[in-house]
Amino acid sequence: MFQIIQYITFLIRSTNQHGVHSPFIYDLVTKCFYDKSFFKDYVKLSQYRNSLLNNREIVEIKDLGSGSRIFKTSTRSISKIAKASGTPLQRAKLIYRIVNYFKPKHTLELGTSLGIATHAMALGNQENSITSIEGCQNISAIAKQQLIQQNIKNVILEVGEFESQLQTLEGQQYDLIFFDGNHTNKATLNYFNTLVSNTHNDSVFIFDDIHWSKGMLEAWETIKSHPKVTVTIDTFFWGFVFFRKEQVKENFIIRL
């Protein structure tokens, strides 16, 4: 019910490119978000996801995040994980376009899962060096196998709790960070506060499921008010954060 109310509110408040006056955001929306071009890599994105949807293998899950609202046991089939919590194809295409648009050289992903978004980001820019962290060894192993089969060589997979893994990244600057792991208020803010020092002027943060719960929405509002944050975009399922000093502080709500 919370998410339904949030979505109705989002639809009322949101706009498209015609409500955007910032040239930077206008170009992002029209040339990336709303780009209807067909990229040949879309076929690979679909094949990757379909291979997981057709995989009936049963795996034991170690969930270090906020837990599942769908699964009640720790054993699940890969196909059901891909269907319930894997990145949908349209969002895989979007993250592909985002990477293709910004062309980041150093990307960090918190929450590899089955590697659907990881795969898309790797294809979006071949020069993009991606470090992806997953809390569950078994899930990471599946993602690794999938990426090897797709001949993806610009991804480094790490396994462990995010907090401990992030301690090893001190001093590394990232062009793009995709937060798709522990969807709780406290964890999200901890990750943000830890990694905000790893940014530069043109870095972009993407937060998954900002309307997942009241706690996540509160975390999103706190992030928006951070002094280093200048521009944010709420697309309902993803929240985008920019640190561009040349931008006037502004928060956009954009329909995709």
C-alpha positions as CSV (number, residue, x, y, z in Angstrom):
1,M,0.0,0.0,0.0
2,F,2.9,2.4,0.8
3,Q,4.4,1.9,-2.7
4,I,1.0,2.3,-4.4
5,I,0.4,5.6,-2.6
6,Q,4.0,6.7,-3.4
7,Y,3.5,5.9,-7.1
8,I,0.3,7.8,-7.4
9,T,2.0,10.8,-5.7
10,F,4.9,10.4,-8.1
11,L,2.7,10.4,-11.2
12,I,1.0,13.6,-10.0
13,R,4.3,15.4,-9.3
14,S,6.5,14.1,-12.1
15,T,7.2,15.6,-15.5
16,N,9.0,14.9,-18.7
17,Q,11.6,16.8,-20.6
18,H,9.2,19.7,-21.1
19,G,9.4,20.5,-17.4
20,V,13.2,20.6,-17.4
21,H,15.1,23.9,-17.8
22,S,18.6,22.6,-16.9
23,P,20.5,22.0,-20.2
24,F,22.5,19.2,-18.5
25,I,19.3,17.4,-17.3
26,Y,17.4,18.1,-20.5
27,D,20.1,16.4,-22.6
28,L,20.3,13.5,-20.2
29,V,16.5,12.9,-20.4
30,T,16.1,13.4,-24.1
31,K,19.4,11.8,-25.3
32,C,19.6,9.0,-22.8
33,F,16.5,8.3,-20.7
34,Y,14.1,8.7,-23.7
35,D,16.5,7.4,-26.4
36,K,14.4,4.9,-28.5
37,S,17.4,3.8,-30.7
38,F,18.1,0.1,-31.0
39,F,21.5,-0.9,-29.7
40,K,22.7,-4.3,-30.9
41,D,23.8,-5.1,-27.4
42,Y,20.2,-5.2,-26.4
43,V,20.1,-8.7,-27.9
44,K,22.9,-9.7,-25.5
45,L,21.1,-8.2,-22.5
46,S,17.9,-10.2,-23.4
47,Q,19.9,-13.4,-23.9
48,Y,21.7,-13.0,-20.6
49,R,18.5,-12.5,-18.6
50,N,16.6,-15.3,-20.5
51,S,19.4,-17.7,-19.7
52,L,18.8,-17.0,-16.0
53,L,15.0,-17.2,-16.3
54,N,15.4,-20.7,-17.8
55,N,17.8,-21.9,-15.2
56,R,16.1,-24.2,-12.7
57,E,19.1,-24.8,-10.5
58,I,18.4,-24.5,-6.7
59,V,20.8,-22.4,-4.7
60,E,21.2,-21.6,-1.0
61,I,21.0,-17.8,-0.3
62,K,22.8,-15.9,2.4
63,D,20.9,-12.6,2.6
64,L,22.9,-9.8,4.2
65,G,20.5,-7.1,3.2
66,S,16.9,-6.1,4.1
67,G,15.5,-9.6,3.2
68,S,13.0,-10.7,0.6
69,R,9.3,-9.8,0.6
70,I,8.6,-12.8,-1.7
71,F,10.8,-15.7,-0.6
72,K,10.3,-17.3,2.8
73,T,13.1,-19.8,2.6
74,S,16.8,-19.5,2.0
75,T,16.7,-22.0,-0.9
76,R,15.5,-20.6,-4.3
77,S,15.8,-21.5,-7.9
78,I,17.9,-19.2,-10.1
79,S,14.9,-18.6,-12.4
80,K,12.7,-17.4,-9.6
81,I,15.4,-15.1,-8.3
82,A,15.9,-13.6,-11.7
83,K,12.1,-13.1,-12.1
84,A,11.5,-11.7,-8.6
85,S,14.6,-9.6,-7.9
86,G,16.7,-9.5,-11.0
87,T,17.0,-6.3,-12.9
88,P,14.1,-6.1,-15.4
89,L,15.1,-5.9,-19.1
90,Q,13.9,-2.3,-19.6
91,R,16.1,-1.2,-16.6
92,A,19.0,-3.2,-17.9
93,K,18.6,-1.3,-21.2
94,L,18.5,2.0,-19.3
95,I,21.6,1.3,-17.2
96,Y,23.3,0.3,-20.5
97,R,22.3,3.6,-22.1
98,I,23.4,5.6,-19.0
99,V,26.9,4.0,-19.1
100,N,27.0,4.5,-22.9
101,Y,26.1,8.2,-22.3
102,F,28.4,9.1,-19.5
103,K,31.2,6.6,-20.4
104,P,32.5,6.1,-16.9
105,K,36.0,4.6,-16.6
106,H,35.6,3.5,-12.9
107,T,32.3,2.0,-11.7
108,L,31.3,0.5,-8.4
109,E,28.3,-1.7,-7.9
110,L,26.9,-2.6,-4.4
111,G,24.8,-5.7,-5.0
112,T,25.9,-7.9,-8.0
113,S,22.9,-10.3,-7.6
114,L,22.8,-12.4,-10.8
115,G,24.8,-9.8,-12.7
116,I,22.1,-8.5,-15.0
117,A,22.9,-4.9,-14.4
118,T,26.6,-5.7,-14.1
119,H,26.5,-7.2,-17.6
120,A,24.7,-4.2,-19.0
121,M,27.2,-1.7,-17.5
122,A,30.1,-3.8,-18.8
123,L,28.7,-3.7,-22.4
124,G,27.8,0.0,-22.2
125,N,31.4,1.0,-22.2
126,Q,34.2,-1.5,-22.9
127,E,36.7,0.8,-21.1
128,N,34.6,0.8,-18.0
129,S,36.4,-1.0,-15.2
130,I,33.7,-2.3,-12.8
131,T,34.0,-3.5,-9.3
132,S,30.9,-5.3,-8.1
133,I,30.3,-6.5,-4.6
134,E,27.9,-9.3,-3.6
135,G,27.2,-10.5,-0.1
136,C,26.2,-14.1,-1.1
137,Q,29.0,-16.4,-2.4
138,N,26.6,-18.7,-4.3
139,I,24.9,-15.8,-6.1
140,S,28.3,-14.2,-7.0
141,A,29.5,-17.6,-8.4
142,I,26.5,-17.7,-10.7
143,A,27.1,-14.1,-11.8
144,K,30.8,-15.0,-12.4
145,Q,29.9,-18.0,-14.5
146,Q,27.4,-16.0,-16.6
147,L,29.8,-13.1,-17.2
148,I,32.5,-15.6,-18.3
149,Q,30.1,-17.2,-20.8
150,Q,29.4,-13.7,-22.2
151,N,33.2,-13.1,-22.5
152,I,33.0,-10.1,-20.2
153,K,36.4,-9.1,-19.0
154,N,36.1,-5.6,-17.5
155,V,34.4,-6.7,-14.2
156,I,35.9,-7.7,-10.9
157,L,33.6,-9.5,-8.6
158,E,34.1,-9.3,-4.8
159,V,32.2,-11.2,-2.1
160,G,31.6,-10.0,1.4
161,E,29.7,-7.6,3.6
162,F,29.6,-4.1,2.0
163,E,30.9,-2.4,5.1
164,S,34.1,-4.4,5.2
165,Q,34.7,-4.3,1.4
166,L,34.2,-0.5,1.3
167,Q,37.1,-0.1,3.7
168,T,39.5,-1.4,1.1
169,L,38.4,1.3,-1.4
170,E,39.8,4.3,0.4
171,G,41.3,6.9,-2.1
172,Q,39.7,5.4,-5.2
173,Q,37.5,7.8,-7.1
174,Y,34.5,6.5,-9.0
175,D,32.7,8.0,-12.0
176,L,29.6,5.9,-11.3
177,I,28.3,4.1,-8.3
178,F,25.2,1.9,-8.4
179,F,23.6,1.2,-5.0
180,D,21.5,-2.0,-5.3
181,G,22.1,-3.9,-2.1
182,N,20.8,-3.4,1.4
183,H,17.5,-1.4,1.0
184,T,17.3,0.0,4.5
185,N,17.6,3.6,5.7
186,K,20.6,3.1,8.0
187,A,22.6,1.0,5.5
188,T,21.9,3.3,2.5
189,L,23.0,6.4,4.4
190,N,26.1,4.6,5.7
191,Y,27.1,3.6,2.2
192,F,26.4,7.1,0.9
193,N,28.3,8.8,3.6
194,T,31.2,6.4,3.2
195,L,31.4,6.8,-0.6
196,V,30.6,10.5,-1.0
197,S,34.3,11.2,-0.5
198,N,35.1,8.9,-3.5
199,T,33.4,11.3,-5.9
200,H,34.6,14.0,-8.2
201,N,32.6,16.8,-9.9
202,D,31.2,14.6,-12.6
203,S,30.4,11.5,-10.6
204,V,26.9,10.0,-10.5
205,F,25.3,7.9,-7.9
206,I,22.3,5.7,-8.7
207,F,20.1,4.4,-5.9
208,D,17.8,1.5,-6.5
209,D,14.3,1.3,-4.9
210,I,14.2,4.8,-3.3
211,H,10.4,4.3,-2.7
212,W,10.8,0.7,-1.4
213,S,9.8,1.7,2.1
214,K,9.3,4.7,4.4
215,G,12.8,4.3,5.6
216,M,14.3,4.3,2.1
217,L,12.3,7.4,1.2
218,E,13.6,9.1,4.3
219,A,17.2,8.1,3.3
220,W,16.6,9.6,-0.1
221,E,15.4,12.9,1.4
222,T,18.5,13.0,3.6
223,I,20.8,12.4,0.6
224,K,19.1,15.1,-1.4
225,S,19.9,17.7,1.3
226,H,23.6,16.8,1.6
227,P,25.7,19.8,0.9
228,K,27.8,18.1,-1.8
229,V,24.7,17.1,-3.7
230,T,23.6,19.6,-6.3
231,V,21.1,17.8,-8.6
232,T,18.9,14.8,-8.1
233,I,16.5,12.9,-10.3
234,D,13.7,10.8,-8.9
235,T,12.4,8.3,-11.5
236,F,10.5,6.3,-8.8
237,F,12.5,3.1,-9.0
238,W,15.9,4.8,-9.3
239,G,17.3,7.9,-7.8
240,F,20.1,9.8,-9.5
241,V,22.5,12.0,-7.6
242,F,25.0,14.5,-9.1
243,F,27.7,16.6,-7.6
244,R,28.3,19.1,-10.4
245,K,29.3,22.4,-8.8
246,E,28.3,24.4,-11.9
247,Q,24.7,23.3,-11.4
248,V,22.1,25.1,-9.3
249,K,20.8,22.9,-6.5
250,E,17.6,21.4,-7.9
251,N,15.6,18.2,-7.5
252,F,13.7,16.7,-10.5
253,I,11.0,14.1,-10.7
254,I,11.0,12.5,-14.1
255,R,8.7,9.9,-15.6
256,L,10.4,7.2,-17.6
